[in-house]
Every structure is written in structure tokens, then in C-alpha cells.
Amino acid sequence: MNNQYKDEIKLFIWVSIGMSVVAVFCLIYSIDISDGLPKWGIFSTLAVISLGGTSIGGFLGFLFGIPKTSQVSDAVPGNDGNPKFLHNTNLEQISDWLTKIIIGITLTEIDKIGDRLWIFSEMASKLIVPENSPLKYSIESLPVFVFFLIICSGMTGFFGGYFTSKFVLHRALQALQVNGDENNQQE
């Protein structure tokens, strides 16, 4: 095994373990409450909710983890008199702006976020198990499980996205920088 990719392999393993644990919990819960209800329908609905939480968490983690490049304010002339061009930092700037906006909104609306997630959990629970179902205990416990599912899959996605951008994207950008510098020296 190549030591260069050791961190990426560990990251992939941990994210896979996290997603597998979430999937197993969804499967166990859907089998447990599916007395007379279509268990694969319940499982697929829980999987879609989990995938949504993972996707949003992964996007936010990627956004928070985009590496920064050091920039000089003006283009530095090269040895041959031609100016060297600086890297485009639009993605970094957008990442910084969105990060600041997300943190600002979260800090001002933090008391409403939990309530909104709970309302979503209750609505999703009514879609999964109808209100006229004979399984009274499952109707009462399902919103808690969906809320837990959103939080856990969101955290798994966040850390997966964050560490992916920290390890993989950072290493890829460094390789591009080194290759670009070598190409510029050869010319």
C-alpha cells in the first residue's frame, strides 16, 4: 500500500463505517416497526432522509474545509521578464463568504434550528407510518429516530466532506502547484 494515500484510505474507511452504522440502524428500525407495513418502503424512506442529511453535511464540510493558498498582491515578474500569473481564488472567496453567512445565520437563528428539524422529523414520520397504523409505539418513537438520523448522517457527511477537502483537495492542489512550477521552469 502506498503511504502517500494512507490518510485518504483511513478517511474512506471511517466515512464508510459511519454510513454503514446509519444504514444498519435504518434497517433494524424499519424491520422492527414494519409489522404489516412494507419494510423496504420504510427503509428506503429512512435511507433517503439519511442521504439528504449526509449530502447537506458533506457540502457544508467541504465548504468549511477548502484549503487556502498564499497569494502575493501583484503578479511577480519571472526570470525571463514575463509576468507569472497568480492562482484564481474565486472558490476560496466564495467559500469564505458562504461560511461567514452560514455561521451568522446559524448564530442568529440557533434557537429555531432544532424546532425546524423536529417539525421535519414529525412530518417525515407521518409519511413513513400512517397515523391510522395499529403500531402506536412506532408512531411515537419514529420522530425521535428520524431526528437522530438527520443529526448523525449530517455529522457523518460534514466530517467526510471536511476531511476530504482537507486531505484530498489539499494534496491535489499541491500536486498541481508543483507540476505548474516544474512546467514554468522548463520553459
Beta strands, then each sheet from edge to edge (+ up, - down):
end
